[in-house]
């Protein structure tokens, strides 16, 4: 039985899946909008929103927490200095998922995820 295994596996092992989420989140914060599969976008949304919430808190503890989650990526500085203060007054819902037409090669559902 698969009780308490709600997250998507993407056919990858745990550390590769974690690296995928870090990579997608980094690109989302760098570009503001990315186009990916619908399943990856839906899995990325709570991950990115938790990062933004931590960045809003600020301080050294939040910086360390973000550095651990983002694997000491240089984007942490931008996340704390630019993205966090941008959403200071917002209580949640920092991202938007927009469905797009299916991919031509394999017909998988595509979606664009962007920062609001």
N, C-alpha and C positions, 0 to 999 in steps of 0.2 A: 504494500500500500504506500501511496505517496503523500501521506499526511505531512503538513507543514513544509512542503516543497513547492511553494507557489511561484518562485522565479523561473524564468525561462532558461533552458540549458544551452540552446543554440548548437548542440552537438559538440561542445567544447568542455574541457576539464575546467576545474574551478579557477585556477590561476590564470588561464588563458581568457576565461570569461571576464575575470576582474580586469585584466589588461585591456580587453575590448571596451569595457565601460569607461575606463580611464581615458582611453584614446578618443572615444566618442564625446565624452564630456569636455576634454581639452579642445577638440575642434569646435564644439558648440560655443565655448566661451571665447575662442579666438575669432570665429567668423560670425557668430550671432545666429546663424541658421545653417542647418545641414540637411541633406537629403539622404535617407537611409531606408531600410526596410521597416515596415509597420511594426513588426515585433520588436526590433531593436529600439525604435523610437519609444515604444510604450514601456520598455524596460529601462531606458535611459531617463525618462521623465522623473521618477521619484529619486533616482540617484543624483541628478543635477539639482533638483530642488532642495535636497538635504544639504548639498554643498553650498548653495546660495544662502540658505538659512544660517549655516555655520559662519559664512563670510560676513553676514549682517551683524553677528554678535561682536566680531572684531576681537582684538587682544591677542596676546601671545598664545593662549591656550587654543583658540580657534585656529591660529596659524599652524600650530603643531598638528592639530587634528586634520586640517586640510592637506598639509604636507604628507601626512600618513596615507590619507585616502587617495591623493593624486600622485603618489610615489615620487615625492620631492620634485615635482614638475615646476618649471619657472612660471607657469600660468597662475600659481597660487598668489603671487604678488598682485597680479591684475585682478584676480578674484576678490581679494580683500580691499584693494584700493579703489577699484572702479565699479565692479559689479555689485558688491555688497551695499555700498552707500546709495546706489541707484534704486534699490528696492527697499530702502529703509522704512518707508511708510506702507509698503504692501505686506499683507499678512500671509500670502501664499499665491499659488498660481503664477509662477514666474515663467513658465514655458507654455507653448501652444503647439499642438500637433495638428497638421493639416494633411488630409489624405490626398494622394496624387494617383495618376493612372498607373496601371501595372507595368512592370519592367518588361521590355520587349524580349529579352533573351530567355528568361525562364518563367515569366508571368507572375513573379512574386509581388505582393502588395507593397507599394512604396508610400512613404510619408515624409513630410518635411517637419522638422522640429525646430522651433525658434524661440529666442528669448523675447518675452513680451515687453 
